[in-house]
Amino acid sequence: MDRLEKILLELVQGFVDHPEAVELHTTADADEQGELVIINVKLHKEDVGMCIGQKGTTAEAIRKVIGLIAFKQIEKRVYVKIDAPRIPRNHFDYQQKETA
């Protein structure tokens, strides 16, 4: 698992503005399909948008790459979760009304 975490860490650090703030926390869980490894990626608050991407495309690409590597190397399912702060749904609407 250490090699997989190192790959994920280097991948994420490669495109964020604050690579020193990237942290990984790994937990194991199980469900009806078997064992599941969950890797939480904690980022600097300014890097969350870049790591998630437009409509989640970057996060989904990271999950696919890491999932494929995990399947080949450790034969377990892995889910990568980007830890993002909660923003109210009306937050962006409020800002647009204020500037108009």
Backbone hydrogen bonds, N-H to C=O, Kabsch-Sander energy under -0.5 kcal/mol:
donor,donor_aa,acceptor,acceptor_aa,energy
5,E,1,M,-2.5
6,K,2,D,-2.2
7,I,3,R,-2.2
8,L,4,L,-2.4
9,L,5,E,-2.8
10,E,6,K,-2.5
11,L,7,I,-2.3
12,V,8,L,-2.5
13,Q,9,L,-2.7
14,G,10,E,-1.3
15,F,12,V,-1.4
16,V,12,V,-0.8
21,A,18,H,-1.6
22,V,19,P,-1.2
23,E,42,K,-2.4
25,H,40,N,-2.0
27,T,38,I,-2.6
29,D,36,L,-3.0
31,D,34,G,-2.3
34,G,31,D,-1.7
36,L,29,D,-3.4
37,V,77,R,-2.8
38,I,27,T,-3.0
38,I,36,L,-0.5
39,I,37,V,-0.5
39,I,79,Y,-2.8
40,N,25,H,-3.0
40,N,38,I,-0.6
41,V,81,K,-3.1
42,K,23,E,-3.0
42,K,40,N,-0.6
43,L,83,D,-0.6
47,D,44,H,-2.0
48,V,44,H,-0.7
51,C,47,D,-2.1
52,I,48,V,-2.1
53,G,49,G,-2.7
56,G,53,G,-1.8
57,T,54,Q,-1.4
58,T,52,I,-0.8
59,A,52,I,-1.9
60,E,56,G,-2.2
61,A,57,T,-2.0
62,I,58,T,-2.3
63,R,59,A,-2.4
64,K,60,E,-2.1
65,V,61,A,-2.3
66,I,62,I,-2.6
67,G,63,R,-2.4
68,L,64,K,-2.1
69,I,65,V,-2.2
70,A,66,I,-2.7
71,F,67,G,-2.2
72,K,68,L,-1.9
73,Q,69,I,-2.6
74,I,70,A,-2.3
75,E,70,A,-1.4
76,K,70,A,-0.7
77,R,35,E,-1.0
79,Y,37,V,-2.8
81,K,39,I,-2.8
81,K,79,Y,-0.6
82,I,80,V,-0.5
83,D,41,V,-2.6
83,D,81,K,-0.7
84,A,82,I,-0.9
91,H,88,P,-1.9
94,Y,90,N,-2.4
95,Q,91,H,-1.6
96,Q,92,F,-2.0
97,K,93,D,-2.2
98,E,94,Y,-2.0
99,T,95,Q,-1.7
100,A,96,Q,-1.2
